[in-house]
């Protein structure tokens, strides 16, 4: 009793959520469970080669982009700039711009300056003359013509009012009054009778159309709508639900298979990379590090360095020999010239600077012949 009283105030523990893999908790039937596993296996086997091919193509595309397309694009970009951009820029800068400036200067000289002169010294005086002619001649003449026309219009209006009144009364008693009587006592009754006949015929036609439409509606409903509704409700809807389940499972299987195939493709790629590394890269690196590098060092220390030192010594000896040979040849040539031509007199070496002017005249010096020291 004591334990039961302690448990009364405690809230009930929350129910543990069922796993989504259980078909009963997820509301999935036996058909879904029966379709899911075979579909996923089949789709995985169908998607795995596609994913491997896709990953291989992606790796190849990245390598081509990094090793081929980018350098090729940079080369084409520089070739395009050298072939198209720079010549066009040079043509624009050193051809079209000076030509445009020359044409602008020529247009200003040929068109703008003459047009300004024509406007200033021809059109402006001509416009002033036309304004003076309009204000002093045409305006008074127009006022006179308007005064004459107003007088003629006043006379014509006084004469035409009487004629218009007579014609108005004659038209009223000969045309308007008879037409109004004809409309009121003849056309209105005939029109009302015709309208009543048309309304009766329209009502009769409406009743016939309504009856025919009702009959066609029930015939169509019994012969077409009810069978189609039964087919839709008892055939197409269940089949559609089954196909929707199959399509959903195929879609889920495709996504699951694509992800699993990605992991498989990643594992295969890593295996091939490690295999290539241990079969090719590591042996080559080991050969380079443990064989070629020591051999190269030995060849360098034993053969190349002594040969280089000997070559340097031989080069110095050859250079000294050539230098002594040049000195000996120069002395022999000088002796031969001395024997054939004789000893040349030494050329006096004087001051080769430009001559300077006379010294500045002072109180203690003189430039005349009598006062020179």
TARAWO-V298141 format. One record per residue. PSI is psi in whole degrees, 0 to 359 (* if undefined). Layout:
BEGIN
{{PSI} {PSI}}
END
This chain:
BEGIN
{{320} {318} {321} {322} {323} {326} {350} {318} {343} {141} {152} {139} {143} {145} {137} {126} {136} {154} {140} {348} {342} {124} {331} {320} {325} {356} {24} {143} {183} {331} {319} {316} {323} {330} {328} {307} {310} {320} {317} {321} {313} {316} {322} {316} {330} {328} {332} {311} {322} {318} {320} {315} {321} {314} {321} {317} {323} {316} {316} {321} {318} {319} {317} {320} {320} {323} {337} {303} {318} {311} {321} {319} {318} {318} {315} {324} {315} {321} {318} {318} {318} {328} {322} {309} {306} {316} {321} {319} {317} {318} {317} {317} {317} {357} {300} {320} {310} {322} {319} {318} {319} {317} {321} {316} {318} {320} {320} {318} {323} {325} {306} {313} {313} {322} {318} {318} {317} {317} {319} {318} {354} {301} {321} {311} {321} {321} {318} {320} {319} {321} {318} {318} {319} {317} {326} {338} {303} {323} {312} {321} {320} {321} {321} {317} {319} {323} {318} {316} {323} {320} {316} {320} {323} {318} {318} {324} {319} {325} {323} {345} {319} {317} {320} {321} {318} {317} {326} {315} {321} {320} {323} {313} {338} {337} {306} {312} {314} {320} {322} {319} {319} {319} {320} {318} {353} {302} {325} {312} {319} {319} {320} {320} {316} {321} {321} {321} {319} {320} {319} {317} {321} {321} {317} {315} {323} {319} {318} {315} {321} {317} {315} {320} {320} {318} {315} {325} {312} {323} {313} {322} {318} {320} {332} {309} {312} {316} {317} {322} {320} {317} {318} {317} {319} {352} {300} {321} {312} {317} {320} {321} {318} {315} {325} {319} {316} {316} {319} {317} {323} {319} {313} {320} {322} {314} {315} {316} {322} {319} {316} {320} {329} {317} {320} {317} {322} {318} {318} {318} {317} {321} {315} {323} {315} {322} {315} {322} {314} {337} {331} {305} {310} {315} {318} {317} {318} {316} {318} {318} {315} {343} {300} {320} {310} {319} {318} {318} {317} {314} {322} {315} {324} {319} {309} {314} {313} {319} {318} {319} {317} {321} {319} {317} {314} {321} {317} {316} {316} {318} {316} {319} {317} {321} {315} {323} {321} {319} {317} {317} {320} {319} {319} {321} {321} {318} {319} {320} {321} {321} {319} {319} {327} {175} {127} {140} {142} {135} {124} {133} {111} {187} {113} {11} {162} {144} {142} {160} {181} {159} {158} {136} {131} {181} {328} {5} {163} {151} {359} {160} {332} {327} {5} {149} {*}}
END
